[in-house]
Amino acid sequence: MTLPYSFDSLFSPKTVAVIGASSDPRKIGAKVVTNMQAGGYPGRILPINPKGGEIFGLPAYKSLDEVDVSIDMACLVIPAKFVIPAVEQCGQKGVKFLLIITSGFSEIGNLKDEQEIIRIAQKYGMRVLGPNIFGIYSSASPVNATFGPAEVPRGDVAIITQSGALGVSMMGKMKMEAIGLSAVVSVGNKADVDEADLLTYLVDDPNTAVILMYIEGIKQGNKLVEILPQATRKKPVIVIKSGRSKRGAMAAASHTGSLAGADEIFDAIMKQCGVLRAESIQDAVDWCKFLSFSPAPKGEKAVIITNGGGIGVLASDACEKYNVDLLDDLGTLKDAFSGAVPEFGSYKNPIDITGQGGIKEYVDSVNAAKADPAIDSVIVLGCETALISGKALAGTVEKTLDRPPEKPIVYSFFGGQGIEEVTTEMRGQGVPIYGDVYAAVSCMGAAYRNARNRAKVQGDLGVLDRLADSFDTRTIEAVIKQVRADHRQFLLAHEATLLAKAAGLVVPESVVARNLDQAVAAAESIGWPVVMKIVSRDILHKSDAGGIALDLRNVGEVVDAYEAILHNAKRHDSKAVITGIEVAEQVKSGTETIMGARRDGSFGPILMFGLGGIYVEVLKDVAFRALPLSENEARSMIREIKSAPLLWGVRGEKRKDIDSILDSLMRVGALLYRYEDIADIEINPLMVYEQGAGAKAVDLRILLGAGDKGDQG
Ligand code: COA
């Protein structure tokens, strides 16, 4: 994705006009000026204030008209009612970027003024960050055009945040944890610039090694889905998204004026894009620190070194939870640690130097782990004992931690006041040390996930397009045209069947009979048993209307069912227009799966797969992905659901036809991806048989979008 023009005027502006700059230190317009001064901004600050005079030693301009230099960025800190004329003035003056700190727009329902700002900005080719933001800090310049902390430690972590207050407090927290920042950008209402635009810049920003995003709601998720996989291939992207709980989602929605997307979908798509999603701010901060400090692990094998058996077991549990693979080859472990671990200790991973182990044993074991090429990462645990104090443990860190380290290493010390004090002190010095074993291992887990994401083969995203090229386009378009002409959005069963067949999906054989003779003939040609279903644009819930008959085994039963279905349908809705009765092959039972594709409000086209029946209804055991996707990614959806072992074959059952599931899934995805008219497709169930025996789309539901083509004949 390329940006319309350089974001350099946002991240390293040469001139910044502060419209609403003030000498009153209590005002935001004062803080922005003094923050830029305190941060050593090397460019020109141009305070704009109708009173003129001097503001914090700088000559103030009474209006923009008086400024005789070109302006890269204008920061607006004036009340909302003055913003629109100021934007117009900025446009006339040739300002490149607008930073609108002012609140009072879409977040309180005032969408009209926000749209007007963007209309004017676009007229002049200006980009807009905000409104409703706390500003931007960028170390490239450096520029601190925020009303956040004046002092920002420089480093390589960039923060993009939708919440201003959280952004300001994260800056404070990062400072405490000795995490340096390359950028902090508040996106506010995202009227123009959004996370995806900023990522596009930051992914190639040489000052940034790790990106942290706080997201409340997604507006144009398809832009994110495009840039995120590219970004996560180059640097770790950590996301904290609020709105996991229903109540949280409501709070987030009212906070920003944008709806949080459904959490499971967000979660799945972030995984697909290689993003590390943090549960809490603390996790996110811990991961930022660790990932900016540590190199990526070169291989999967980790060791735990501990002086306490219990804490070692806890760490092993945490390793399982966070997918950190422990080295368990006893020969290798013995070779690595035989000179370092005391005789009474254990070589088995966790390496236990026991409570009797002192600094020497610690240092020797950690150094042995660092030196051994079979060991890719090290988790060092320490319990305070009578023999080893907090200070002594701190000494082991000094003797074993290289800056930068050659392989990932984390520390976790546990004990009383002494331990707490040294841990806090070392954290402030940038040491990756954590009081809780799970926190330490979760950092290591993040490093592994990040390394795996980078190594993941991207896959061929053009596969859906090529598949759609093989479809019978004429038939698909004719069906869509027919449905539009009939002013409907839903497809009748026989239309959905026709469309699905044209897309290569395997559907049960069926015929729409217009009279009883046709119904009998159809049943005889399809073969017994058959099912019969009412076909009517006015009857969507066929079973509720008594419009379905199953397991019909002879002509007599077809005749009876025909009469009964017509009678029931008339009774259900006497005005219903009845197209006919569908006679279809009764499919053999198999494993019921469900698949679907739809246009998500946040992310655009998405695909879903799960096992049918209770697995989807009760257990909600389904997998989601954004489109387009590679065949491998679709295969991973099938593997990912918890009930997947039922497809591989359990308890003597034969393996199911997984290739047929994959084929149907890709076809459903390709249909939605190619035909913009289609808003929703669901196959429930797709009946899957044993390997080699295929799968059949038994029940299909296809909906068109509202579209503007309703009147086309
Ligand atoms: N051009 C230049 N200066 C102007 C101006 C204009 N068109 N209109 C007003 N000003 C000056 C004022 O005279 C004042 O200067 P002074 O202190 O010398 O008198 C200064 O701009 C600020 O105006 P004021 O009316 O005092 O506003 P304020 O400072 O109380 O509030 C905002 C302005 C932008 C801070 C406020 O409207 C706001 O939106 N606050 C919320 C910000 C926020 O929380 N953002 C989101 C964070 S996540």
Boltz pocket constraint, residues with backbone or C-beta under 6 A from the ligand:
constraints:
  - pocket:
      binder: B
      contacts: [[A, 18], [A, 19], [A, 20], [A, 21], [A, 22], [A, 23], [A, 24], [A, 27], [A, 28], [A, 29], [A, 48], [A, 49], [A, 50], [A, 51], [A, 62], [A, 76], [A, 77], [A, 78], [A, 79], [A, 80], [A, 82], [A, 86], [A, 101], [A, 102], [A, 103], [A, 104], [A, 132], [A, 133], [A, 134], [A, 163], [A, 164], [A, 165], [A, 186]]
      max_distance: 6.0
